[in-house]
Amino acid sequence: MMHQQPFPLSRRRVVLAGAGAAAALLGPSLGGGTARAAGRSGARAADSLQPYASYWFPDSLPSGTPGAGITWRSLAAWTPEGDRDLAFNTATVPLAERFTPVAANTTARSGQARISALAAFDHTAGNPSQGSATADYYAPTHWAYIDELIFWGGSSGEGLVLAPNAPVVDAAHRNGVPVLGTVFLPPVAFGGNLRWTRDLVRKDAAGRFPLAAKLVEVATAYGFDGWFINAETDGGDAALAADMQAFLRALRAAGAGHGLRIIWYDAMNTTGQVGWQGALNARNQPFFQDGSGPVADSMFVDFRWSAQRLADSGKLADQLGRSRYELWAGVDVESRGWDSAADWDAIIPTGRDHVVSYGFYRPEWTLTHLPAGRTPGQFHAADDRFWSGEGLDPTRPAGTGGGWRAPAVTVADRSTVTALPFATTFNTGHGLRWYEDGAATSDAPWNHLGLQDRLPPRRWSVRTTGRRPAVSLDFADAWRGGSSLLVGGALDAPATVELFPTRLPVGAGTVVEFAHRADAASGPVTVEVAVALHEPSAPGEPAPYTYLPAGTVEPGSGWRTATVRLGSLGGGTLHALGVRLTGRGGAPVAWRLGSLAVREPAGRPAAPGGLTVTDAATADGTTSVRLAWRRAAGPVRHYELHRVLPDGGRRFLGGTCGAAFHVPGLSRERGEPALVLEVRAVDELFAVSEPSSVRHPW
C-alpha cells in the first residue's frame, strides 16, 4: 500500500458507506482512498440541480444501498448523451505549452527529476463541479514545478473511477500541467472486491476491452489527460495479471490519438497478487514495458523504495530504452508535510545526476494541517514554504541536506507566458469576496480554480541590497478576483520583485499596464517596471533588467492604473518581467499590485448569446437554476455571471470556463417581479463583453 511502514487501522479513519461497505476516509495510503461520509452529504437533497464531479464503479455495483448523497453508477453504462452533468464537468482550457527559463538558482536542474502530485480536492461523492461558497479550499498555484497532477479519490462505498472536475483541469491546463483521473481498485480491507478488477479488464466477444474504450471516451468528453491505474485488490492470479497488462496496452493505444497518458501504480505484480515492490523490477516491469514496447507512460513506485532499489530501477529503465524520470518515487507528505522523512539523496542527490523523479502523495497537507478557522492567506503562506523552502526565495535556496528539500531547490520551474496578450490579476481561484475594478461585487467567500490566473512561479524572488520586504498573495483587498500581490516592509534600498519569466514579443505598440495602490498605512512608493530582453547570464544570476519609470503612488489614494510603453526598447523578446520599488526615507510600505498586463491595442470580446434557464428548482424558500448559453465568438478566457438587483446594481454569482452554470440558493428581493441574470465573456486582458440576459419569474 502507499505508505512507508505499517500504520494502525485507526490512522486510516475507516468509515462505513452503504450497507456495511468499508471505505477509507482521507487515509495515509493509496489503499486508503477517499470517501464522503454520509453525514456530510445531506446538502445534495436540498438541491437536486447541483452538479458534482463524476464517479463510477467499473460495472457491477455493491450490494445494499448507497449512503446519503451517494449515487452508485456503472461506467459500462455511461454515455455522454445520458450524462446530465456533462456540460458542468467539461474542461475547456487547452493544455498550454511550457518553456524552461534559466534556473533561479544553481541547484535546480532541468531535464532530470520531475514531480507528480497526487492530491484529493474533496471526497469522492458530493464534490461540486464548479466550485462552492467557501474559501477554505485547496488551491494549488505552484504549477511551475509540477509535471502532472493526479486527481485522487475513489472508495468502495461510493465509486472507484473518478473523473477530475473542470475547475482543477482548467487551472492546471492554463499552466501547462496535465491532469489524470483515478481508477482505484481498493484493498479487501477497505471493501475491495476482485470482481471489480475483473469487470475492468473484461473482454467482449471480439477480444476487445470495452472499459478501456469507455475510459478514453470519458477523458475526451470531459477534457482531461488520462488515467492513474491503482490495482490494490489482492487475490488474483497470473491470468488476471495478463489480462490487466493487455488492458493497459489497449487503454494506452486507444488514448494515444487523443494525447492521453497512463500511469501504473506499483501494486499488482505478474502473479496477479498485490505485492508492492518499491522498485521497477521483473515482477512489475510488464505493466511498464514489455517486449512490444511501452505499456504505461510512467509508473508510481511504492514508498518502500530504498536507495539501492531506486538505483536499480533507473538502470532497468535505461536498459529498456525508457527515461528513468518516467518513474515516480512516492514521497508521503500527507501527515507531516515539510517534516516528512525522505532519503532525498536516493532520488535527487545534490552532487550527481538525479536518480528518478518523485511523486508527492497528498500535498494538500499545506491546507489540511492548519487548524479550524484557517484563512486563504495562511494556506498560501504554508504552500509557498512547501514548494519554495523556508527561506521563501528560490534565488537563495536552502535545504540540500537531510531535512526538507523543497522543489524549488532541485527542479527547474517552467512558464507558459509566451504570447500576447498576457495578463494576471493575481487571483488564486478562491477568496473571501469578489472584486471588480477595485470594488467588491460579492461579499460571499468562494472557490473556483478555473478562474485562477497565472501567478508568479518564483515565490518570492526579490533582489535588493537592503532589507528584504515580505511578499505574499493577500485577500484583504483586490483589484479583480479575490486576491492581490502585497509587498510590505521597510524599504531602505530599492527592491526588485521578479514576477514572470516570459517569452513575449515586444513591438512598437507593446505596453505594460498595471493597477496598483499603497495602503493607508504605507509610505509613498516609487514604482518602476523591470523588463529584460535577454536571459540571465547563468543560473541564479539576475536578469539584465532595464527599469522604466511608472510614477509614485501615495498612500490612501486608491487604485491607480499605470501604462508604460516598451517601444523605446527597440523590439525583441521580453524574457523577464518584474517591478522595482523604492520607498521614501525608509518608511514602511504596503504596496498592492492588483493587475499586470503586457499587451498591444485590443477591443472588447464579443458577447455570448442565448442565455437560458434550462432547469429550476425551489427548496426551503430559495430557487436554484441551471443556465446555459452560446459561446462568444473569438477567444474567451472565461464567463462571469451576475444578478441584476431591483435597484440596478449587480451582484457577482460566479464564473466558469464552460458554457453552463448552476446557481444555488437565490432568494427573492422585495418588489422583485422576476429574477434577472446576466452572463458576460471575459478575454485574456479581463476586458468584459456586453451581457446576454434572461428573466426567470419567481
C-alpha positions as CSV (number, residue, x, y, z in Angstrom):
1,M,0.0,0.0,0.0
2,M,1.1,3.5,-0.4
3,H,2.9,4.1,2.8
4,Q,6.4,3.7,4.1
5,Q,5.7,1.5,7.1
6,P,2.6,-0.2,8.5
7,F,0.2,2.1,10.3
8,P,-2.5,1.1,12.8
9,L,-6.0,0.9,11.4
10,S,-7.1,3.9,13.5
11,R,-5.0,6.2,11.3
12,R,-6.9,5.1,8.3
13,R,-10.1,6.6,9.7
14,V,-12.3,3.9,8.2
15,V,-15.9,4.9,7.7
16,L,-18.9,2.8,6.6
17,A,-20.8,3.8,3.4
18,G,-23.9,2.0,2.3
19,A,-24.7,-1.5,3.6
20,G,-21.5,-2.1,5.6
21,A,-19.1,-1.4,2.8
22,A,-15.8,-0.2,4.2
23,A,-14.1,2.8,2.7
24,A,-11.1,4.8,3.9
25,L,-11.6,8.5,4.6
26,L,-8.6,10.5,3.6
27,G,-6.2,7.7,4.7
28,P,-2.4,7.8,4.6
29,S,-2.0,5.3,1.8
30,L,-3.1,4.7,-1.7
31,G,-5.1,1.8,-0.3
32,G,-7.0,4.3,1.8
33,G,-8.8,6.1,-1.0
34,T,-11.3,8.8,-0.2
35,A,-14.9,8.5,0.8
36,R,-17.6,11.0,1.6
37,A,-19.1,10.4,5.0
38,A,-22.9,10.1,4.9
39,G,-23.3,12.9,7.4
40,R,-21.7,15.4,5.0
41,S,-23.9,14.6,2.0
42,G,-27.3,15.9,3.1
43,A,-26.9,19.2,1.2
44,R,-27.4,17.4,-2.0
45,A,-31.0,16.5,-1.2
46,A,-31.8,20.2,-0.8
47,D,-30.8,21.0,-4.4
48,S,-31.4,18.3,-6.9
49,L,-29.8,20.5,-9.6
50,Q,-26.3,20.7,-8.0
51,P,-23.8,19.0,-10.4
52,Y,-20.9,17.0,-8.9
53,A,-17.7,15.5,-10.2
54,S,-18.4,12.2,-11.7
55,Y,-17.5,8.8,-10.2
56,W,-18.4,5.2,-11.2
57,F,-17.9,1.5,-10.4
58,P,-16.4,-0.3,-13.4
59,D,-19.7,-2.2,-14.0
60,S,-21.3,-4.2,-11.1
61,L,-22.5,-2.3,-8.1
62,P,-22.1,-3.1,-4.4
63,S,-24.8,-5.0,-2.6
64,G,-27.1,-3.0,-0.3
65,T,-28.0,0.7,-0.5
66,P,-25.7,3.7,-1.1
67,G,-25.3,6.2,1.7
68,A,-27.0,9.6,1.7
69,G,-25.8,11.8,-1.1
70,I,-24.1,8.9,-2.9
71,T,-25.2,7.6,-6.3
72,W,-23.9,4.3,-7.5
73,R,-23.3,4.3,-11.2
74,S,-21.8,1.8,-13.7
75,L,-19.1,3.1,-16.0
76,A,-20.1,0.4,-18.5
77,A,-23.5,2.0,-18.8
78,W,-22.2,5.6,-19.1
79,T,-22.8,7.6,-22.3
80,P,-22.2,11.3,-23.0
81,E,-25.8,11.7,-24.1
82,G,-27.1,10.4,-20.8
83,D,-24.8,12.4,-18.6
84,R,-27.0,15.3,-17.3
85,D,-23.9,17.0,-15.7
86,L,-21.5,16.7,-18.6
87,A,-21.7,20.4,-19.6
88,F,-20.8,21.4,-16.0
89,N,-17.9,18.9,-15.8
90,T,-16.2,19.5,-19.1
91,A,-12.9,21.3,-19.0
92,T,-12.3,23.7,-21.9
93,V,-8.9,25.3,-21.4
94,P,-6.3,23.7,-23.8
95,L,-3.1,22.3,-22.3
96,A,-0.6,25.2,-22.7
97,E,2.9,24.7,-23.9
98,R,5.7,25.5,-21.4
99,F,9.3,26.5,-21.7
100,T,12.1,26.3,-19.1
101,P,13.9,29.6,-18.4
102,V,17.4,29.9,-16.9
103,A,17.1,28.4,-13.4
104,A,16.6,30.7,-10.5
105,N,19.4,29.1,-8.6
106,T,22.4,26.8,-9.2
107,T,20.9,23.7,-7.7
108,A,17.7,23.3,-9.7
109,R,18.1,21.2,-12.8
110,S,16.1,20.9,-16.0
111,G,15.7,17.6,-18.0
112,Q,16.1,15.4,-14.9
113,A,13.8,14.7,-12.0
114,R,10.2,15.9,-12.3
115,I,7.3,15.9,-9.9
116,S,4.0,14.2,-10.0
117,A,1.4,15.4,-7.4
118,L,-1.4,13.1,-6.2
119,A,-4.0,15.3,-4.4
120,A,-7.5,15.0,-3.1
121,F,-9.6,18.1,-3.6
122,D,-12.7,16.7,-1.8
123,H,-14.4,13.5,-1.0
124,T,-15.4,11.2,-3.9
125,A,-19.2,11.9,-3.7
126,G,-20.5,15.4,-3.4
127,N,-17.6,17.2,-4.9
128,P,-19.1,20.2,-6.6
129,S,-18.4,20.5,-10.3
130,Q,-17.9,24.3,-10.4
131,G,-16.6,25.4,-7.0
132,S,-18.6,26.3,-3.9
133,A,-19.3,29.0,-1.4
134,T,-16.2,28.7,0.7
135,A,-12.7,30.0,0.5
136,D,-11.4,27.0,2.6
137,Y,-10.3,25.0,-0.4
138,Y,-7.0,23.5,-1.7
139,A,-6.0,25.9,-4.4
140,P,-2.5,24.9,-5.7
141,T,-0.6,27.6,-7.5
142,H,2.9,26.2,-7.8
143,W,2.2,24.6,-11.1
144,A,5.7,25.6,-12.4
145,Y,7.2,22.6,-10.5
146,I,4.6,20.0,-11.3
147,D,4.8,17.7,-14.3
148,E,1.4,16.2,-13.9
149,L,-1.5,16.1,-11.3
150,I,-3.4,13.1,-10.3
151,F,-7.0,13.8,-9.1
152,W,-7.1,11.3,-6.3
153,G,-10.2,9.7,-4.9
154,G,-12.4,6.6,-5.0
155,S,-13.9,4.3,-2.4
156,S,-15.7,1.0,-2.2
157,G,-18.8,2.7,-0.8
158,E,-19.1,5.4,-3.5
159,G,-17.2,4.6,-6.7
160,L,-13.8,3.5,-7.9
161,V,-13.4,5.5,-11.1
162,L,-13.1,9.3,-10.5
163,A,-13.1,12.0,-13.2
164,P,-11.4,15.3,-12.3
165,N,-13.7,18.3,-12.1
166,A,-13.4,21.0,-14.7
167,P,-12.0,23.8,-12.5
168,V,-9.0,21.8,-11.5
169,V,-8.3,20.7,-15.1
170,D,-8.8,24.3,-16.5
171,A,-6.4,25.8,-13.9
172,A,-3.7,23.1,-14.5
173,H,-4.0,23.3,-18.3
174,R,-3.6,27.1,-18.2
175,N,-0.2,26.4,-16.6
176,G,0.8,23.5,-18.9
177,V,0.1,20.7,-16.4
178,P,-1.9,17.6,-17.5
179,V,-4.5,16.1,-15.1
180,L,-5.3,12.4,-14.7
181,G,-8.4,10.7,-13.3
182,T,-8.1,7.8,-11.0
183,V,-9.1,4.1,-11.3
184,F,-8.9,2.8,-7.7
185,L,-9.3,-0.9,-7.0
186,P,-9.1,-0.9,-3.2
187,P,-7.6,-3.5,-0.8
188,V,-10.0,-6.1,0.5
189,A,-9.6,-4.5,4.0
190,F,-11.2,-1.3,2.6
191,G,-14.1,-3.0,0.8
192,G,-12.3,-4.1,-2.3
193,N,-13.7,-6.9,-4.3
194,L,-11.9,-8.7,-7.0
195,R,-15.0,-8.8,-9.2
196,W,-14.4,-5.0,-9.9
197,T,-10.9,-5.8,-11.2
198,R,-12.4,-8.5,-13.4
199,D,-15.1,-6.1,-14.6
200,L,-12.5,-3.6,-15.6
201,V,-10.4,-6.0,-17.7
202,R,-13.4,-8.0,-19.1
203,K,-13.2,-8.6,-22.9
204,D,-16.1,-8.7,-25.3
205,A,-16.7,-11.4,-27.9
206,A,-14.3,-9.8,-30.2
207,G,-11.5,-9.8,-27.6
208,R,-11.6,-6.1,-27.1
209,F,-11.7,-4.3,-23.7
210,P,-15.0,-2.3,-23.6
211,L,-14.0,-0.4,-20.4
212,A,-10.7,0.7,-22.0
213,A,-12.7,2.4,-24.7
214,K,-15.1,3.8,-22.1
215,L,-12.2,5.4,-20.1
216,V,-10.9,7.0,-23.3
217,E,-14.4,8.3,-24.1
218,V,-14.8,9.8,-20.6
219,A,-11.4,11.5,-20.7
220,T,-12.0,13.0,-24.1
221,A,-15.6,14.1,-23.4
222,Y,-14.5,15.7,-20.1
223,G,-11.3,17.2,-21.4
224,F,-8.7,15.7,-19.1
225,D,-5.5,13.9,-19.9
226,G,-5.5,10.2,-18.9
227,W,-5.8,7.8,-16.0
228,F,-3.9,6.7,-12.9
229,I,-4.5,2.9,-12.5
230,N,-4.1,1.6,-9.0
231,A,-5.0,-2.1,-8.7
232,E,-4.6,-3.0,-5.0
233,T,-7.3,-5.7,-4.6
234,D,-5.5,-8.9,-3.7
235,G,-6.4,-12.5,-4.6
236,G,-5.8,-12.5,-8.3
237,D,-3.7,-14.9,-10.4
238,A,-1.3,-14.8,-13.3
239,A,-4.1,-15.0,-15.8
240,L,-5.7,-11.9,-14.3
241,A,-2.4,-10.1,-14.3
242,A,-2.0,-10.9,-18.0
243,D,-5.5,-9.5,-18.7
244,M,-4.6,-6.4,-16.7
245,Q,-1.4,-6.0,-18.8
246,A,-3.3,-6.4,-22.0
247,F,-6.0,-4.0,-20.8
248,L,-3.3,-1.3,-20.1
249,R,-1.9,-1.8,-23.6
250,A,-5.3,-1.4,-25.1
251,L,-6.1,1.7,-23.0
252,R,-2.8,3.3,-23.9
253,A,-3.3,2.5,-27.6
254,A,-6.8,3.8,-27.7
255,G,-5.9,7.0,-25.9
256,A,-2.7,7.8,-27.8
257,G,-4.5,9.6,-30.6
258,H,-6.1,11.9,-28.1
259,G,-2.9,12.6,-26.2
260,L,-3.9,10.6,-23.1
261,R,-1.4,9.3,-20.6
262,I,-1.5,6.2,-18.4
263,I,0.3,5.9,-15.0
264,W,0.6,2.5,-13.4
265,Y,0.9,2.2,-9.6
266,D,3.3,-0.4,-8.2
267,A,0.9,-2.8,-6.6
268,M,-0.4,-5.8,-8.6
269,N,2.5,-7.8,-10.0
270,T,2.8,-10.5,-12.6
271,T,1.5,-13.2,-10.2
272,G,-1.8,-11.3,-10.0
273,Q,-1.2,-10.8,-6.3
274,V,-0.7,-7.4,-4.7
275,G,3.0,-7.2,-3.7
276,W,4.4,-3.6,-3.6
277,Q,7.9,-3.7,-4.9
278,G,9.2,-0.2,-4.2
279,A,11.1,-0.6,-7.5
280,L,10.8,-1.2,-11.1
281,N,11.8,-4.9,-11.4
282,A,10.9,-8.1,-13.2
283,R,7.7,-8.5,-11.1
284,N,6.1,-5.3,-12.4
285,Q,8.1,-4.4,-15.5
286,P,5.4,-5.8,-17.9
287,F,3.0,-3.2,-16.7
288,F,5.5,-0.5,-17.6
289,Q,7.0,-2.0,-20.7
290,D,7.2,-5.4,-22.4
291,G,8.8,-6.8,-25.5
292,S,6.4,-4.9,-27.7
293,G,7.2,-1.5,-26.2
294,P,5.7,0.8,-23.6
295,V,2.6,-0.3,-21.8
296,A,2.2,2.6,-19.4
297,D,3.7,6.1,-19.8
298,S,5.1,6.1,-16.3
299,M,5.0,4.3,-13.0
300,F,4.4,5.5,-9.5
301,V,6.8,3.5,-7.3
302,D,5.5,2.5,-3.9
303,F,7.0,4.1,-0.8
304,R,9.0,1.1,0.3
305,W,11.8,2.1,-2.1
306,S,15.4,2.3,-0.9
307,A,18.4,4.0,-2.4
308,Q,19.6,0.7,-4.0
309,R,16.1,-0.2,-5.3
310,L,15.8,3.2,-7.0
311,A,19.3,3.0,-8.4
312,D,18.5,-0.4,-9.9
313,S,15.1,0.9,-11.2
314,G,16.8,3.7,-13.0
315,K,19.3,1.3,-14.6
316,L,16.5,-1.0,-15.7
317,A,14.6,1.9,-17.3
318,D,17.8,2.8,-19.1
319,Q,18.2,-0.7,-20.4
320,L,14.6,-0.7,-21.6
321,G,15.2,2.5,-23.6
322,R,12.9,4.5,-21.3
323,S,13.7,7.6,-19.4
324,R,14.4,6.9,-15.7
325,Y,12.5,10.1,-15.0
326,E,9.3,8.3,-16.0
327,L,9.5,6.6,-12.6
328,W,7.9,8.5,-9.7
329,A,9.3,7.5,-6.3
330,G,6.5,8.1,-3.8
331,V,7.0,10.6,-1.0
332,D,4.2,10.6,1.5
333,V,3.6,14.1,2.8
334,E,0.0,13.7,3.9
335,S,0.7,13.6,7.6
336,R,3.8,15.7,8.1
337,G,4.3,17.9,5.1
338,W,7.8,19.5,5.1
339,D,8.7,17.5,8.2
340,S,8.2,14.2,6.3
341,A,11.2,11.9,6.4
342,A,12.7,11.0,3.0
343,D,16.1,9.9,1.7
344,W,16.4,12.7,-0.7
345,D,19.8,11.7,-2.0
346,A,18.3,8.4,-3.1
347,I,16.1,10.4,-5.6
348,I,17.7,13.8,-6.2
349,P,21.3,13.7,-5.0
350,T,23.0,17.1,-4.9
351,G,26.3,16.1,-6.4
352,R,25.4,14.0,-9.3
353,D,22.5,13.3,-11.7
354,H,19.1,12.7,-10.3
355,V,18.2,9.0,-10.0
356,V,14.5,9.1,-10.8
357,S,11.6,11.5,-10.5
358,Y,9.4,11.7,-7.4
359,G,5.7,11.9,-6.6
360,F,4.2,13.8,-3.7
361,Y,1.3,11.9,-2.1
362,R,-1.2,14.4,-0.7
363,P,0.5,17.8,-0.9
364,E,-2.9,19.3,0.2
365,W,-1.4,18.9,3.6
366,T,-0.5,22.5,3.3
367,L,-4.2,23.2,3.8
368,T,-5.4,20.3,5.9
369,H,-2.7,20.6,8.7
370,L,-3.9,24.1,9.5
371,P,-6.3,24.5,12.4
372,A,-10.0,25.3,12.2
373,G,-10.6,28.9,11.2
374,R,-7.7,28.9,8.8
375,T,-7.6,31.6,6.1
376,P,-6.6,31.6,2.5
377,G,-3.6,33.7,3.4
378,Q,-2.4,31.1,5.9
379,F,-2.8,28.4,3.4
380,H,-0.8,30.1,0.7
381,A,2.0,31.0,3.2
382,A,2.3,27.3,4.0
383,D,2.1,26.3,0.4
384,D,4.8,28.7,-0.5
385,R,7.0,27.3,2.2
386,F,6.3,23.7,1.0
387,W,7.3,24.4,-2.6
388,S,9.9,27.2,-2.3
389,G,11.5,26.3,1.1
390,E,11.7,28.0,4.4
391,G,13.6,31.0,3.1
392,L,10.7,31.8,0.6
393,D,13.2,32.8,-2.1
394,P,14.2,30.4,-4.8
395,T,17.1,32.5,-5.8
396,R,18.6,31.8,-2.3
397,P,17.6,28.2,-1.7
398,A,18.4,26.3,1.4
399,G,17.7,22.7,2.3
400,T,20.2,20.5,0.3
401,G,20.9,18.4,3.4
402,G,18.8,15.8,5.2
403,G,15.8,17.9,6.0
404,W,13.1,19.2,3.7
405,R,14.3,19.6,0.1
406,A,11.8,21.9,-1.4
407,P,11.1,21.5,-5.1
408,A,12.5,24.9,-5.9
409,V,15.9,23.7,-4.7
410,T,16.1,20.8,-7.2
411,V,13.5,21.2,-10.0
412,A,13.7,23.9,-12.6
413,D,10.5,25.9,-12.9
414,R,8.5,26.3,-16.2
415,S,6.4,29.1,-17.6
416,T,3.5,29.4,-20.1
417,V,3.9,33.2,-20.6
418,T,4.7,33.0,-24.3
419,A,2.1,35.0,-26.3
420,L,0.4,38.4,-26.2
421,P,-1.8,39.4,-24.7
422,F,-0.7,38.3,-21.2
423,A,-2.5,39.4,-18.1
424,T,-2.9,38.4,-14.5
425,T,-4.9,39.8,-11.6
426,F,-3.1,37.6,-9.1
427,N,-6.3,35.7,-8.5
428,T,-5.7,32.4,-6.8
429,G,-9.0,30.8,-7.6
430,H,-10.6,31.4,-4.1
431,G,-11.3,34.3,-1.9
432,L,-13.3,36.0,0.8
433,R,-15.0,38.4,-1.6
434,W,-15.1,39.0,-5.3
435,Y,-13.8,42.3,-6.7
436,E,-14.2,44.1,-10.0
437,D,-12.2,47.3,-10.7
438,G,-11.3,47.5,-7.0
439,A,-14.8,47.3,-5.6
440,A,-16.4,44.2,-4.0
441,T,-19.3,42.9,-6.1
442,S,-19.9,40.0,-3.8
443,D,-19.2,39.6,-0.1
444,A,-19.5,35.9,-0.2
445,P,-16.5,33.6,0.1
446,W,-15.9,31.4,-2.9
447,N,-13.7,29.0,-4.8
448,H,-13.4,28.1,-8.4
449,L,-10.0,27.1,-9.7
450,G,-11.0,27.6,-13.3
451,L,-10.9,31.4,-12.6
452,Q,-7.3,31.2,-11.2
453,D,-4.8,33.4,-13.0
454,R,-1.2,32.6,-14.0
455,L,0.8,33.6,-10.9
456,P,4.5,34.3,-10.4
457,P,6.3,31.0,-10.3
458,R,9.2,32.0,-8.1
459,R,7.9,32.7,-4.6
460,W,9.3,35.1,-3.9
461,S,12.4,36.3,-5.8
462,V,13.5,39.7,-4.5
463,R,16.7,41.4,-5.4
464,T,17.8,44.2,-3.0
465,T,20.9,45.5,-1.2
466,G,18.8,46.4,1.8
467,R,16.3,44.6,4.0
468,R,14.1,42.2,2.1
469,P,10.4,43.1,2.1
470,A,7.8,40.4,2.6
471,V,5.8,39.4,-0.5
472,S,2.5,37.5,-0.4
473,L,-0.8,36.8,-2.0
474,D,-3.2,38.8,0.1
475,F,-7.0,38.5,0.4
476,A,-7.9,41.7,2.3
477,D,-8.3,43.7,-0.9
478,A,-8.1,43.1,-4.7
479,W,-8.5,44.9,-8.0
480,R,-10.2,41.9,-9.6
481,G,-11.0,38.4,-8.4
482,G,-10.2,37.5,-4.8
483,S,-6.6,38.5,-4.1
484,S,-3.8,40.8,-4.9
485,L,0.0,40.8,-4.5
486,L,1.2,42.6,-1.4
487,V,4.7,43.9,-0.8
488,G,5.3,45.1,2.8
489,G,8.2,46.2,5.0
490,A,10.7,48.9,5.4
491,L,12.4,49.6,2.1
492,D,15.8,51.0,3.0
493,A,17.0,50.3,-0.5
494,P,15.3,49.7,-3.9
495,A,13.9,46.2,-4.2
496,T,13.2,44.4,-7.4
497,V,10.4,41.9,-7.2
498,E,10.9,39.4,-10.0
499,L,7.5,38.2,-11.2
500,F,7.4,36.3,-14.5
501,P,9.9,34.6,-16.8
502,T,8.4,35.2,-20.2
503,R,8.9,34.8,-24.0
504,L,6.8,37.7,-25.2
505,P,7.3,39.6,-28.4
506,V,7.9,43.4,-28.0
507,G,6.8,45.7,-30.8
508,A,6.4,49.4,-31.2
509,G,2.9,49.4,-29.7
510,T,3.6,47.0,-26.8
511,V,2.8,48.3,-23.3
512,V,2.9,47.1,-19.7
513,E,-0.2,48.1,-17.9
514,F,-0.9,47.5,-14.2
515,A,-3.3,48.6,-11.4
516,H,-1.7,49.3,-8.0
517,R,-2.2,51.2,-4.8
518,A,-0.5,52.0,-1.5
519,D,-2.5,51.1,1.6
520,A,-3.4,53.8,4.1
521,A,-0.6,52.8,6.5
522,S,2.1,52.8,3.8
523,G,4.6,55.4,2.9
524,P,4.9,56.7,-0.7
525,V,6.2,54.1,-3.2
526,T,8.0,54.9,-6.4
527,V,7.4,52.2,-9.0
528,E,9.5,51.2,-12.0
529,V,8.7,48.3,-14.4
530,A,11.6,45.9,-14.7
531,V,12.0,44.4,-18.1
532,A,14.7,42.2,-19.6
533,L,15.2,41.4,-23.3
534,H,17.8,38.8,-22.6
535,E,18.2,35.7,-20.3
536,P,20.3,35.9,-17.1
537,S,23.9,35.2,-17.8
538,A,23.9,32.0,-15.6
539,P,21.6,30.1,-13.2
540,G,21.0,32.1,-10.1
541,E,22.0,35.4,-11.7
542,P,19.6,38.3,-12.0
543,A,18.1,39.1,-15.4
544,P,19.6,42.1,-17.1
545,Y,16.8,44.4,-16.3
546,T,16.0,47.8,-17.8
547,Y,13.9,50.0,-15.4
548,L,11.2,52.1,-16.8
549,P,9.6,54.7,-14.6
550,A,5.9,54.4,-13.7
551,G,5.4,57.1,-11.1
552,T,4.9,57.4,-7.4
553,V,1.8,56.2,-5.6
554,E,0.7,58.0,-2.4
555,P,-0.9,56.2,0.5
556,G,-4.7,56.3,0.6
557,S,-5.1,57.5,-2.9
558,G,-6.9,54.3,-4.0
559,W,-6.3,52.1,-7.0
560,R,-4.4,53.7,-9.9
561,T,-3.7,52.3,-13.4
562,A,-0.3,52.9,-14.9
563,T,0.8,52.3,-18.5
564,V,4.4,52.0,-19.6
565,R,5.3,51.8,-23.2
566,L,8.0,49.4,-24.3
567,G,8.6,50.8,-27.8
568,S,11.7,52.6,-26.7
569,L,13.4,49.2,-26.2
570,G,13.6,48.7,-29.9
571,G,11.8,45.4,-30.2
572,G,12.9,41.9,-29.4
573,T,11.7,39.3,-26.9
574,L,10.7,40.1,-23.3
575,H,12.5,37.4,-21.2
576,A,11.6,38.6,-17.7
577,L,9.1,41.0,-16.1
578,G,9.0,42.5,-12.6
579,V,8.8,45.7,-10.6
580,R,11.3,47.8,-8.7
581,L,10.0,49.6,-5.7
582,T,11.6,52.5,-3.8
583,G,10.4,53.8,-0.5
584,R,10.9,57.3,0.9
585,G,13.2,57.8,3.9
586,G,13.0,54.1,5.0
587,A,9.3,54.4,5.8
588,P,7.4,51.1,5.8
589,V,5.4,50.4,2.7
590,A,2.3,48.3,2.0
591,W,2.0,48.3,-1.8
592,R,-0.5,46.2,-3.7
593,L,-0.3,45.0,-7.3
594,G,-3.8,44.2,-8.4
595,S,-3.3,43.5,-12.1
596,L,-0.4,43.3,-14.6
597,A,-0.7,43.0,-18.4
598,V,1.6,43.1,-21.4
599,R,-0.5,43.9,-24.4
600,E,-1.0,45.7,-27.7
601,P,-4.1,47.7,-28.6
602,A,-7.2,45.5,-28.4
603,G,-11.0,45.7,-28.3
604,R,-13.7,44.1,-26.2
605,P,-14.7,40.5,-26.6
606,A,-17.9,39.5,-28.3
607,A,-20.9,38.8,-26.2
608,P,-22.2,35.3,-25.5
609,G,-25.7,34.6,-26.7
610,G,-28.9,32.8,-25.8
611,L,-28.6,32.7,-22.0
612,T,-31.3,30.3,-21.0
613,V,-32.6,28.8,-17.8
614,T,-32.5,25.1,-18.6
615,D,-33.9,23.9,-15.2
616,A,-35.0,25.4,-11.9
617,A,-36.0,24.0,-8.5
618,T,-37.2,25.6,-5.3
619,A,-36.5,24.3,-1.8
620,D,-36.7,25.9,1.6
621,G,-37.8,29.2,0.1
622,T,-34.9,29.5,-2.3
623,T,-34.6,28.9,-6.0
624,S,-31.7,27.2,-7.8
625,V,-31.2,27.4,-11.6
626,R,-29.2,25.7,-14.3
627,L,-28.1,28.1,-17.0
628,A,-26.6,27.6,-20.5
629,W,-25.6,29.9,-23.3
630,R,-23.9,30.0,-26.7
631,R,-20.2,30.6,-26.6
632,A,-18.9,34.0,-27.7
633,A,-17.1,34.3,-31.0
634,G,-13.4,34.7,-30.7
635,P,-11.0,34.0,-27.8
636,V,-12.6,33.9,-24.3
637,R,-10.8,33.3,-21.1
638,H,-14.0,32.6,-19.0
639,Y,-17.5,33.8,-18.4
640,E,-18.9,35.6,-15.4
641,L,-22.5,35.6,-14.2
642,H,-24.2,38.4,-12.3
643,R,-27.6,39.0,-10.8
644,V,-29.2,42.4,-11.7
645,L,-30.8,43.8,-8.5
646,P,-34.0,45.8,-8.4
647,D,-32.1,49.0,-7.7
648,G,-30.0,48.4,-10.9
649,G,-26.9,47.1,-9.0
650,R,-25.1,43.9,-10.0
651,R,-24.1,41.1,-7.7
652,F,-21.4,38.5,-8.8
653,L,-22.7,35.0,-8.8
654,G,-19.8,33.0,-10.2
655,G,-17.8,32.2,-13.3
656,T,-16.8,29.3,-15.4
657,C,-14.7,28.5,-18.4
658,G,-17.5,26.4,-19.8
659,A,-20.9,27.4,-21.2
660,A,-23.2,26.1,-18.4
661,F,-23.5,27.1,-14.8
662,H,-25.5,26.2,-11.7
663,V,-26.6,28.9,-9.3
664,P,-27.9,27.7,-5.9
665,G,-30.0,29.4,-3.2
666,L,-31.4,32.5,-4.7
667,S,-33.9,34.4,-2.6
668,R,-36.4,36.9,-3.9
669,E,-35.7,40.6,-3.2
670,R,-38.6,42.8,-2.1
671,G,-40.6,44.0,-5.0
672,E,-38.7,41.9,-7.5
673,P,-41.1,40.6,-10.2
674,A,-38.5,38.3,-11.8
675,L,-35.0,37.0,-11.4
676,V,-32.7,38.8,-13.9
677,L,-29.4,37.1,-14.7
678,E,-26.6,38.1,-17.0
679,V,-23.6,36.4,-18.4
680,R,-20.6,38.1,-19.9
681,A,-17.5,36.9,-21.8
682,V,-14.1,37.9,-20.3
683,D,-11.0,37.9,-22.5
684,E,-7.3,37.3,-21.6
685,L,-7.0,41.0,-20.7
686,F,-10.0,40.8,-18.5
687,A,-12.0,43.0,-20.8
688,V,-15.7,42.3,-20.4
689,S,-18.3,41.9,-23.2
690,E,-21.8,43.2,-23.3
691,P,-24.2,40.9,-21.4
692,S,-26.6,38.2,-22.5
693,S,-29.5,38.2,-20.1
694,V,-32.5,36.2,-19.1
695,R,-35.6,36.8,-16.8
696,H,-37.0,34.0,-14.7
697,P,-40.3,34.5,-12.9
698,W,-40.4,33.9,-9.1
